[in-house]
Amino acid sequence: MKKVYYLSTCDTCKRIFNEVNLPEEVEKQDIKTDAITASQLEEMHSLSGSYESLFSKRAQLYRQRDLKNKDLQENDFKDLILEHYTFLKRPVFILGGEIFIGNSKKTVQAVKEQLHG
């Protein structure tokens, strides 16, 4: 399976798609218009090993709700991601049974290598 979870309004996601030269066969899911399901999140969790690794601490709601001062557990991260799309760290690529989360240079380079050898 080749899939990416992203936000169509996110300039960083657009830049990364251009940078990795995203092939047509990669299924794209805009998480704002097509919310991630619990089973999709479970799949991401099984590949990443934790909900926290999928959680964006840069989300505006994270600051607005003062979540950094709360003792969040794995289930809290899961519930927050399912509650609002901005809590998912973006983009999330699932390529051939591997998961690539976020927009660090290292992650983007790994996605390029996975897509284009």
A tleap script that builds the chain and sets N, CA, C and O, in Angstrom:
source leaprc.protein.ff14SB
mol = sequence {
  NMET LYS LYS VAL TYR TYR LEU SER THR CYS
  ASP THR CYS LYS ARG ILE PHE ASN GLU VAL
  ASN LEU PRO GLU GLU VAL GLU LYS GLN ASP
  ILE LYS THR ASP ALA ILE THR ALA SER GLN
  LEU GLU GLU MET HIE SER LEU SER GLY SER
  TYR GLU SER LEU PHE SER LYS ARG ALA GLN
  LEU TYR ARG GLN ARG ASP LEU LYS ASN LYS
  ASP LEU GLN GLU ASN ASP PHE LYS ASP LEU
  ILE LEU GLU HIE TYR THR PHE LEU LYS ARG
  PRO VAL PHE ILE LEU GLY GLY GLU ILE PHE
  ILE GLY ASN SER LYS LYS THR VAL GLN ALA
  VAL LYS GLU GLN LEU HIE CGLY
}
set mol.1.N position { 0.831 -1.181 0.000 }
set mol.1.CA position { 0.000 0.000 0.000 }
set mol.1.C position { 0.879 1.249 0.000 }
set mol.1.O position { 1.887 1.323 0.703 }
set mol.2.N position { 0.477 2.209 -0.792 }
set mol.2.CA position { 1.169 3.501 -0.808 }
set mol.2.C position { 0.110 4.565 -0.574 }
set mol.2.O position { -0.787 4.766 -1.392 }
set mol.3.N position { 0.237 5.244 0.566 }
set mol.3.CA position { -0.782 6.214 0.945 }
set mol.3.C position { -0.140 7.349 1.710 }
set mol.3.O position { 0.875 7.172 2.385 }
set mol.4.N position { -0.752 8.532 1.593 }
set mol.4.CA position { -0.299 9.675 2.371 }
set mol.4.C position { -1.515 10.369 2.965 }
set mol.4.O position { -2.511 10.605 2.282 }
set mol.5.N position { -1.415 10.690 4.241 }
set mol.5.CA position { -2.412 11.487 4.942 }
set mol.5.C position { -1.844 12.898 5.036 }
set mol.5.O position { -0.725 13.095 5.509 }
set mol.6.N position { -2.622 13.876 4.582 }
set mol.6.CA position { -2.093 15.232 4.495 }
set mol.6.C position { -3.230 16.231 4.638 }
set mol.6.O position { -4.390 15.852 4.801 }
set mol.7.N position { -2.887 17.497 4.576 }
set mol.7.CA position { -3.855 18.585 4.617 }
set mol.7.C position { -3.670 19.410 3.349 }
set mol.7.O position { -2.584 19.935 3.104 }
set mol.8.N position { -4.722 19.527 2.542 }
set mol.8.CA position { -4.598 20.212 1.250 }
set mol.8.C position { -4.280 21.698 1.415 }
set mol.8.O position { -3.742 22.321 0.500 }
set mol.9.N position { -4.605 22.262 2.560 }
set mol.9.CA position { -4.330 23.685 2.792 }
set mol.9.C position { -2.950 23.927 3.393 }
set mol.9.O position { -2.582 25.070 3.664 }
set mol.10.N position { -2.189 22.864 3.600 }
set mol.10.CA position { -0.878 22.967 4.253 }
set mol.10.C position { 0.222 23.195 3.208 }
set mol.10.O position { 0.477 22.334 2.366 }
set mol.11.N position { 0.859 24.349 3.270 }
set mol.11.CA position { 1.935 24.661 2.329 }
set mol.11.C position { 3.114 23.704 2.471 }
set mol.11.O position { 3.766 23.365 1.484 }
set mol.12.N position { 3.384 23.274 3.686 }
set mol.12.CA position { 4.483 22.330 3.914 }
set mol.12.C position { 4.198 21.006 3.207 }
set mol.12.O position { 5.094 20.431 2.589 }
set mol.13.N position { 2.967 20.521 3.293 }
set mol.13.CA position { 2.605 19.280 2.607 }
set mol.13.C position { 2.783 19.440 1.093 }
set mol.13.O position { 3.321 18.549 0.434 }
set mol.14.N position { 2.333 20.574 0.541 }
set mol.14.CA position { 2.477 20.826 -0.896 }
set mol.14.C position { 3.949 20.834 -1.294 }
set mol.14.O position { 4.330 20.245 -2.305 }
set mol.15.N position { 4.769 21.504 -0.495 }
set mol.15.CA position { 6.208 21.570 -0.786 }
set mol.15.C position { 6.821 20.172 -0.788 }
set mol.15.O position { 7.611 19.836 -1.670 }
set mol.16.N position { 6.456 19.363 0.200 }
set mol.16.CA position { 7.007 18.010 0.302 }
set mol.16.C position { 6.565 17.156 -0.891 }
set mol.16.O position { 7.368 16.396 -1.432 }
set mol.17.N position { 5.304 17.270 -1.305 }
set mol.17.CA position { 4.822 16.509 -2.467 }
set mol.17.C position { 5.659 16.844 -3.690 }
set mol.17.O position { 6.040 15.951 -4.447 }
set mol.18.N position { 5.948 18.130 -3.889 }
set mol.18.CA position { 6.783 18.539 -5.025 }
set mol.18.C position { 8.206 18.015 -4.869 }
set mol.18.O position { 8.813 17.534 -5.826 }
set mol.19.N position { 8.724 18.114 -3.655 }
set mol.19.CA position { 10.106 17.709 -3.411 }
set mol.19.C position { 10.319 16.217 -3.629 }
set mol.19.O position { 11.348 15.810 -4.168 }
set mol.20.N position { 9.353 15.398 -3.214 }
set mol.20.CA position { 9.512 13.943 -3.360 }
set mol.20.C position { 9.007 13.447 -4.712 }
set mol.20.O position { 9.102 12.260 -5.023 }
set mol.21.N position { 8.462 14.377 -5.519 }
set mol.21.CA position { 7.926 14.008 -6.830 }
set mol.21.C position { 6.915 12.873 -6.661 }
set mol.21.O position { 7.096 11.773 -7.183 }
set mol.22.N position { 5.849 13.169 -5.919 }
set mol.22.CA position { 4.854 12.168 -5.526 }
set mol.22.C position { 4.213 11.498 -6.735 }
set mol.22.O position { 3.555 12.165 -7.534 }
set mol.23.N position { 4.398 10.182 -6.879 }
set mol.23.CA position { 3.806 9.462 -8.018 }
set mol.23.C position { 2.282 9.396 -7.917 }
set mol.23.O position { 1.718 9.469 -6.825 }
set mol.24.N position { 1.632 9.260 -9.060 }
set mol.24.CA position { 0.169 9.192 -9.115 }
set mol.24.C position { -0.393 8.008 -8.334 }
set mol.24.O position { -1.492 8.094 -7.786 }
set mol.25.N position { 0.356 6.896 -8.279 }
set mol.25.CA position { -0.202 5.697 -7.645 }
set mol.25.C position { -0.295 5.800 -6.122 }
set mol.25.O position { -0.896 4.940 -5.479 }
set mol.26.N position { 0.293 6.839 -5.548 }
set mol.26.CA position { 0.191 7.033 -4.099 }
set mol.26.C position { -1.182 7.630 -3.806 }
set mol.26.O position { -1.520 8.716 -4.279 }
set mol.27.N position { -1.967 6.892 -3.012 }
set mol.27.CA position { -3.299 7.370 -2.637 }
set mol.27.C position { -3.161 8.524 -1.659 }
set mol.27.O position { -2.408 8.438 -0.689 }
set mol.28.N position { -3.890 9.603 -1.914 }
set mol.28.CA position { -3.827 10.776 -1.041 }
set mol.28.C position { -5.148 10.917 -0.297 }
set mol.28.O position { -6.223 10.799 -0.885 }
set mol.29.N position { -5.051 11.170 1.005 }
set mol.29.CA position { -6.252 11.404 1.809 }
set mol.29.C position { -6.111 12.733 2.531 }
set mol.29.O position { -5.276 12.888 3.422 }
set mol.30.N position { -6.945 13.694 2.131 }
set mol.30.CA position { -6.979 14.995 2.788 }
set mol.30.C position { -7.756 14.820 4.094 }
set mol.30.O position { -8.967 14.601 4.076 }
set mol.31.N position { -7.062 14.917 5.214 }
set mol.31.CA position { -7.676 14.600 6.503 }
set mol.31.C position { -8.695 15.641 6.967 }
set mol.31.O position { -9.423 15.410 7.933 }
set mol.32.N position { -8.749 16.784 6.283 }
set mol.32.CA position { -9.761 17.784 6.639 }
set mol.32.C position { -11.108 17.420 6.014 }
set mol.32.O position { -12.146 17.557 6.662 }
set mol.33.N position { -11.101 16.964 4.777 }
set mol.33.CA position { -12.348 16.630 4.085 }
set mol.33.C position { -12.710 15.151 4.221 }
set mol.33.O position { -13.869 14.778 4.039 }
set mol.34.N position { -11.735 14.315 4.536 }
set mol.34.CA position { -11.953 12.868 4.670 }
set mol.34.C position { -11.235 12.423 5.946 }
set mol.34.O position { -10.094 11.962 5.909 }
set mol.35.N position { -11.927 12.573 7.067 }
set mol.35.CA position { -11.320 12.341 8.384 }
set mol.35.C position { -10.745 10.932 8.506 }
set mol.35.O position { -11.275 9.972 7.947 }
set mol.36.N position { -9.649 10.839 9.250 }
set mol.36.CA position { -9.072 9.513 9.472 }
set mol.36.C position { -9.997 8.721 10.397 }
set mol.36.O position { -10.616 9.268 11.310 }
set mol.37.N position { -10.068 7.448 10.138 }
set mol.37.CA position { -10.919 6.568 10.937 }
set mol.37.C position { -10.085 5.951 12.062 }
set mol.37.O position { -8.855 6.009 12.056 }
set mol.38.N position { -10.786 5.367 13.012 }
set mol.38.CA position { -10.100 4.691 14.115 }
set mol.38.C position { -9.227 3.558 13.581 }
set mol.38.O position { -8.124 3.340 14.082 }
set mol.39.N position { -9.707 2.835 12.571 }
set mol.39.CA position { -8.908 1.724 12.037 }
set mol.39.C position { -7.678 2.235 11.286 }
set mol.39.O position { -6.620 1.606 11.339 }
set mol.40.N position { -7.802 3.369 10.587 }
set mol.40.CA position { -6.626 3.945 9.932 }
set mol.40.C position { -5.608 4.392 10.979 }
set mol.40.O position { -4.406 4.194 10.803 }
set mol.41.N position { -6.082 4.985 12.054 }
set mol.41.CA position { -5.171 5.412 13.116 }
set mol.41.C position { -4.512 4.206 13.776 }
set mol.41.O position { -3.335 4.259 14.131 }
set mol.42.N position { -5.266 3.119 13.942 }
set mol.42.CA position { -4.703 1.883 14.501 }
set mol.42.C position { -3.574 1.360 13.608 }
set mol.42.O position { -2.537 0.917 14.103 }
set mol.43.N position { -3.783 1.415 12.290 }
set mol.43.CA position { -2.745 0.961 11.364 }
set mol.43.C position { -1.488 1.822 11.523 }
set mol.43.O position { -0.375 1.300 11.580 }
set mol.44.N position { -1.674 3.148 11.596 }
set mol.44.CA position { -0.533 4.046 11.784 }
set mol.44.C position { 0.176 3.728 13.100 }
set mol.44.O position { 1.405 3.710 13.166 }
set mol.45.N position { -0.605 3.480 14.134 }
set mol.45.CA position { -0.041 3.163 15.449 }
set mol.45.C position { 0.761 1.875 15.404 }
set mol.45.O position { 1.841 1.791 15.989 }
set mol.46.N position { 0.236 0.863 14.706 }
set mol.46.CA position { 0.944 -0.425 14.655 }
set mol.46.C position { 2.283 -0.279 13.928 }
set mol.46.O position { 3.238 -0.993 14.235 }
set mol.47.N position { 2.352 0.646 12.964 }
set mol.47.CA position { 3.604 0.857 12.241 }
set mol.47.C position { 4.568 1.771 13.001 }
set mol.47.O position { 5.784 1.591 12.935 }
set mol.48.N position { 4.021 2.745 13.717 }
set mol.48.CA position { 4.884 3.733 14.386 }
set mol.48.C position { 5.253 3.329 15.811 }
set mol.48.O position { 6.298 3.729 16.323 }
set mol.49.N position { 4.397 2.538 16.444 }
set mol.49.CA position { 4.685 2.102 17.813 }
set mol.49.C position { 4.103 2.986 18.900 }
set mol.49.O position { 4.076 2.586 20.064 }
set mol.50.N position { 3.630 4.196 18.547 }
set mol.50.CA position { 3.013 5.040 19.575 }
set mol.50.C position { 2.120 6.092 18.933 }
set mol.50.O position { 2.334 6.519 17.798 }
set mol.51.N position { 1.116 6.491 19.697 }
set mol.51.CA position { 0.254 7.587 19.237 }
set mol.51.C position { 0.979 8.923 19.383 }
set mol.51.O position { 0.766 9.846 18.598 }
set mol.52.N position { 1.827 9.011 20.386 }
set mol.52.CA position { 2.546 10.275 20.608 }
set mol.52.C position { 3.404 10.640 19.400 }
set mol.52.O position { 3.533 11.819 19.068 }
set mol.53.N position { 3.993 9.638 18.736 }
set mol.53.CA position { 4.829 9.923 17.562 }
set mol.53.C position { 4.002 10.464 16.398 }
set mol.53.O position { 4.546 11.101 15.496 }
set mol.54.N position { 2.701 10.217 16.413 }
set mol.54.CA position { 1.799 10.699 15.367 }
set mol.54.C position { 1.175 12.047 15.721 }
set mol.54.O position { 0.480 12.650 14.903 }
set mol.55.N position { 1.423 12.510 16.932 }
set mol.55.CA position { 0.747 13.692 17.474 }
set mol.55.C position { 1.548 14.964 17.215 }
set mol.55.O position { 2.758 15.005 17.436 }
set mol.56.N position { 0.863 15.992 16.746 }
set mol.56.CA position { 1.520 17.267 16.472 }
set mol.56.C position { 1.390 18.201 17.667 }
set mol.56.O position { 0.292 18.621 18.031 }
set mol.57.N position { 2.523 18.516 18.263 }
set mol.57.CA position { 2.528 19.465 19.371 }
set mol.57.C position { 2.623 20.906 18.865 }
set mol.57.O position { 2.719 21.846 19.654 }
set mol.58.N position { 2.595 21.065 17.540 }
set mol.58.CA position { 2.592 22.403 16.942 }
set mol.58.C position { 1.182 22.891 16.634 }
set mol.58.O position { 0.996 24.043 16.242 }
set mol.59.N position { 0.193 22.030 16.806 }
set mol.59.CA position { -1.191 22.406 16.496 }
set mol.59.C position { -1.632 23.579 17.367 }
set mol.59.O position { -1.308 23.644 18.553 }
set mol.60.N position { -2.379 24.508 16.758 }
set mol.60.CA position { -2.869 25.661 17.515 }
set mol.60.C position { -3.725 25.229 18.694 }
set mol.60.O position { -3.656 25.830 19.766 }
set mol.61.N position { -4.534 24.189 18.502 }
set mol.61.CA position { -5.379 23.712 19.595 }
set mol.61.C position { -4.552 23.188 20.770 }
set mol.61.O position { -4.995 23.247 21.917 }
set mol.62.N position { -3.365 22.681 20.488 }
set mol.62.CA position { -2.476 22.197 21.550 }
set mol.62.C position { -2.131 23.350 22.491 }
set mol.62.O position { -2.151 23.202 23.713 }
set mol.63.N position { -1.817 24.497 21.898 }
set mol.63.CA position { -1.506 25.681 22.709 }
set mol.63.C position { -2.764 26.254 23.361 }
set mol.63.O position { -2.759 26.601 24.542 }
set mol.64.N position { -3.847 26.351 22.577 }
set mol.64.CA position { -5.078 26.942 23.089 }
set mol.64.C position { -5.618 26.180 24.293 }
set mol.64.O position { -6.139 26.782 25.232 }
set mol.65.N position { -5.495 24.880 24.265 }
set mol.65.CA position { -6.004 24.050 25.371 }
set mol.65.C position { -4.963 23.836 26.472 }
set mol.65.O position { -5.218 23.135 27.451 }
set mol.66.N position { -3.788 24.446 26.300 }
set mol.66.CA position { -2.707 24.334 27.282 }
set mol.66.C position { -2.371 22.867 27.581 }
set mol.66.O position { -2.178 22.487 28.736 }
set mol.67.N position { -2.305 22.058 26.528 }
set mol.67.CA position { -2.077 20.618 26.700 }
set mol.67.C position { -0.657 20.286 27.136 }
set mol.67.O position { -0.415 19.212 27.688 }
set mol.68.N position { 0.293 21.204 26.891 }
set mol.68.CA position { 1.671 20.909 27.294 }
set mol.68.C position { 1.807 20.805 28.811 }
set mol.68.O position { 2.757 20.203 29.312 }
set mol.69.N position { 0.865 21.387 29.535 }
set mol.69.CA position { 0.897 21.329 30.995 }
set mol.69.C position { 0.029 20.207 31.553 }
set mol.69.O position { -0.199 20.128 32.760 }
set mol.70.N position { -0.451 19.344 30.667 }
set mol.70.CA position { -1.233 18.184 31.101 }
set mol.70.C position { -0.403 16.925 30.897 }
set mol.70.O position { 0.437 16.863 29.998 }
set mol.71.N position { -0.638 15.941 31.720 }
set mol.71.CA position { 0.084 14.671 31.640 }
set mol.71.C position { -0.656 13.747 30.671 }
set mol.71.O position { -1.463 12.915 31.083 }
set mol.72.N position { -0.369 13.906 29.389 }
set mol.72.CA position { -1.068 13.137 28.360 }
set mol.72.C position { -0.492 11.727 28.242 }
set mol.72.O position { 0.724 11.533 28.227 }
set mol.73.N position { -1.386 10.759 28.159 }
set mol.73.CA position { -1.008 9.359 27.989 }
set mol.73.C position { -1.323 8.937 26.549 }
set mol.73.O position { -1.918 9.702 25.790 }
set mol.74.N position { -0.922 7.723 26.180 }
set mol.74.CA position { -1.129 7.226 24.818 }
set mol.74.C position { -2.593 7.341 24.377 }
set mol.74.O position { -2.873 7.774 23.259 }
set mol.75.N position { -3.524 6.952 25.257 }
set mol.75.CA position { -4.944 7.030 24.883 }
set mol.75.C position { -5.404 8.463 24.680 }
set mol.75.O position { -6.284 8.721 23.859 }
set mol.76.N position { -4.812 9.410 25.428 }
set mol.76.CA position { -5.149 10.826 25.240 }
set mol.76.C position { -4.722 11.278 23.852 }
set mol.76.O position { -5.479 11.954 23.155 }
set mol.77.N position { -3.503 10.904 23.446 }
set mol.77.CA position { -3.020 11.268 22.104 }
set mol.77.C position { -3.948 10.680 21.040 }
set mol.77.O position { -4.315 11.360 20.082 }
set mol.78.N position { -4.321 9.417 21.217 }
set mol.78.CA position { -5.224 8.751 20.272 }
set mol.78.C position { -6.547 9.500 20.171 }
set mol.78.O position { -7.003 9.816 19.071 }
set mol.79.N position { -7.161 9.784 21.308 }
set mol.79.CA position { -8.464 10.454 21.324 }
set mol.79.C position { -8.392 11.848 20.708 }
set mol.79.O position { -9.301 12.254 19.983 }
set mol.80.N position { -7.321 12.578 20.990 }
set mol.80.CA position { -7.175 13.927 20.437 }
set mol.80.C position { -7.009 13.901 18.919 }
set mol.80.O position { -7.581 14.735 18.217 }
set mol.81.N position { -6.227 12.945 18.413 }
set mol.81.CA position { -6.031 12.828 16.962 }
set mol.81.C position { -7.366 12.514 16.283 }
set mol.81.O position { -7.680 13.077 15.235 }
set mol.82.N position { -8.146 11.617 16.881 }
set mol.82.CA position { -9.446 11.271 16.298 }
set mol.82.C position { -10.444 12.421 16.433 }
set mol.82.O position { -11.344 12.569 15.607 }
set mol.83.N position { -10.282 13.227 17.471 }
set mol.83.CA position { -11.200 14.338 17.713 }
set mol.83.C position { -11.018 15.462 16.694 }
set mol.83.O position { -12.000 16.022 16.207 }
set mol.84.N position { -9.765 15.793 16.369 }
set mol.84.CA position { -9.531 16.908 15.461 }
set mol.84.C position { -8.309 16.652 14.590 }
set mol.84.O position { -7.239 16.294 15.083 }
set mol.85.N position { -8.485 16.838 13.299 }
set mol.85.CA position { -7.442 16.503 12.319 }
set mol.85.C position { -6.127 17.247 12.533 }
set mol.85.O position { -5.070 16.739 12.160 }
set mol.86.N position { -6.171 18.446 13.130 }
set mol.86.CA position { -4.922 19.203 13.268 }
set mol.86.C position { -3.946 18.552 14.240 }
set mol.86.O position { -2.769 18.910 14.266 }
set mol.87.N position { -4.419 17.608 15.031 }
set mol.87.CA position { -3.516 16.943 15.974 }
set mol.87.C position { -2.652 15.863 15.322 }
set mol.87.O position { -1.720 15.361 15.950 }
set mol.88.N position { -2.948 15.498 14.074 }
set mol.88.CA position { -2.102 14.520 13.384 }
set mol.88.C position { -0.886 15.234 12.797 }
set mol.88.O position { -1.022 16.205 12.054 }
set mol.89.N position { 0.297 14.744 13.139 }
set mol.89.CA position { 1.531 15.296 12.564 }
set mol.89.C position { 1.524 14.983 11.075 }
set mol.89.O position { 1.271 13.846 10.678 }
set mol.90.N position { 1.800 15.986 10.254 }
set mol.90.CA position { 1.647 15.814 8.808 }
set mol.90.C position { 2.940 16.102 8.064 }
set mol.90.O position { 3.817 16.821 8.544 }
set mol.91.N position { 3.029 15.516 6.875 }
set mol.91.CA position { 2.207 14.432 6.337 }
set mol.91.C position { 2.622 13.086 6.928 }
set mol.91.O position { 3.708 12.950 7.491 }
set mol.92.N position { 1.748 12.103 6.790 }
set mol.92.CA position { 2.062 10.732 7.189 }
set mol.92.C position { 2.025 9.878 5.928 }
set mol.92.O position { 0.976 9.716 5.304 }
set mol.93.N position { 3.182 9.334 5.562 }
set mol.93.CA position { 3.288 8.439 4.412 }
set mol.93.C position { 3.322 7.004 4.913 }
set mol.93.O position { 4.038 6.690 5.864 }
set mol.94.N position { 2.550 6.136 4.275 }
set mol.94.CA position { 2.662 4.695 4.505 }
set mol.94.C position { 3.044 4.092 3.157 }
set mol.94.O position { 2.267 4.105 2.202 }
set mol.95.N position { 4.259 3.567 3.111 }
set mol.95.CA position { 4.815 3.060 1.855 }
set mol.95.C position { 5.395 1.678 2.087 }
set mol.95.O position { 6.380 1.516 2.807 }
set mol.96.N position { 4.777 0.689 1.474 }
set mol.96.CA position { 5.299 -0.667 1.556 }
set mol.96.C position { 5.510 -1.168 2.971 }
set mol.96.O position { 6.532 -1.788 3.266 }
set mol.97.N position { 4.553 -0.906 3.850 }
set mol.97.CA position { 4.647 -1.398 5.219 }
set mol.97.C position { 5.516 -0.562 6.141 }
set mol.97.O position { 5.726 -0.932 7.296 }
set mol.98.N position { 6.026 0.563 5.647 }
set mol.98.CA position { 6.806 1.472 6.489 }
set mol.98.C position { 6.052 2.780 6.636 }
set mol.98.O position { 5.304 3.187 5.746 }
set mol.99.N position { 6.260 3.438 7.779 }
set mol.99.CA position { 5.587 4.707 8.022 }
set mol.99.C position { 6.625 5.826 8.136 }
set mol.99.O position { 7.699 5.645 8.710 }
set mol.100.N position { 6.279 6.972 7.579 }
set mol.100.CA position { 7.140 8.158 7.619 }
set mol.100.C position { 6.268 9.311 8.109 }
set mol.100.O position { 5.277 9.664 7.469 }
set mol.101.N position { 6.640 9.891 9.241 }
set mol.101.CA position { 5.792 10.868 9.905 }
set mol.101.C position { 6.474 12.223 9.962 }
set mol.101.O position { 7.613 12.346 10.412 }
set mol.102.N position { 5.748 13.250 9.493 }
set mol.102.CA position { 6.225 14.609 9.674 }
set mol.102.C position { 7.021 15.132 8.504 }
set mol.102.O position { 7.057 14.536 7.427 }
set mol.103.N position { 7.670 16.281 8.747 }
set mol.103.CA position { 8.296 17.007 7.651 }
set mol.103.C position { 9.780 17.296 7.853 }
set mol.103.O position { 10.324 18.204 7.224 }
set mol.104.N position { 10.439 16.535 8.723 }
set mol.104.CA position { 11.873 16.764 8.906 }
set mol.104.C position { 12.618 16.395 7.623 }
set mol.104.O position { 12.144 15.583 6.829 }
set mol.105.N position { 13.779 16.999 7.434 }
set mol.105.CA position { 14.576 16.716 6.228 }
set mol.105.C position { 14.894 15.230 6.126 }
set mol.105.O position { 14.846 14.651 5.041 }
set mol.106.N position { 15.215 14.625 7.249 }
set mol.106.CA position { 15.552 13.199 7.284 }
set mol.106.C position { 14.355 12.354 6.820 }
set mol.106.O position { 14.517 11.405 6.052 }
set mol.107.N position { 13.168 12.706 7.289 }
set mol.107.CA position { 11.958 11.974 6.912 }
set mol.107.C position { 11.663 12.144 5.424 }
set mol.107.O position { 11.362 11.173 4.730 }
set mol.108.N position { 11.750 13.377 4.942 }
set mol.108.CA position { 11.484 13.644 3.520 }
set mol.108.C position { 12.476 12.885 2.638 }
set mol.108.O position { 12.094 12.337 1.604 }
set mol.109.N position { 13.734 12.852 3.041 }
set mol.109.CA position { 14.748 12.111 2.278 }
set mol.109.C position { 14.435 10.617 2.263 }
set mol.109.O position { 14.582 9.958 1.234 }
set mol.110.N position { 14.004 10.085 3.410 }
set mol.110.CA position { 13.655 8.663 3.484 }
set mol.110.C position { 12.457 8.346 2.589 }
set mol.110.O position { 12.416 7.283 1.970 }
set mol.111.N position { 11.487 9.252 2.516 }
set mol.111.CA position { 10.330 9.064 1.633 }
set mol.111.C position { 10.803 9.041 0.182 }
set mol.111.O position { 10.376 8.184 -0.591 }
set mol.112.N position { 11.670 9.964 -0.193 }
set mol.112.CA position { 12.210 10.001 -1.569 }
set mol.112.C position { 12.867 8.666 -1.915 }
set mol.112.O position { 12.626 8.104 -2.984 }
set mol.113.N position { 13.693 8.168 -1.010 }
set mol.113.CA position { 14.403 6.921 -1.261 }
set mol.113.C position { 13.420 5.754 -1.383 }
set mol.113.O position { 13.597 4.877 -2.228 }
set mol.114.N position { 12.398 5.745 -0.549 }
set mol.114.CA position { 11.404 4.656 -0.589 }
set mol.114.C position { 10.600 4.704 -1.889 }
set mol.114.O position { 10.273 3.661 -2.455 }
set mol.115.N position { 10.283 5.905 -2.360 }
set mol.115.CA position { 9.466 6.058 -3.570 }
set mol.115.C position { 10.253 5.806 -4.845 }
set mol.115.O position { 9.732 5.224 -5.796 }
set mol.116.N position { 11.505 6.242 -4.868 }
set mol.116.CA position { 12.251 6.244 -6.110 }
set mol.116.C position { 13.545 5.423 -6.070 }
set mol.116.O position { 14.361 5.479 -6.990 }
set mol.117.N position { 13.715 4.666 -4.993 }
set mol.117.CA position { 14.893 3.798 -4.890 }
set mol.117.C position { 16.093 4.600 -4.660 }
set mol.117.O position { 17.189 4.053 -4.545 }
savepdb mol mol.pdb
quit
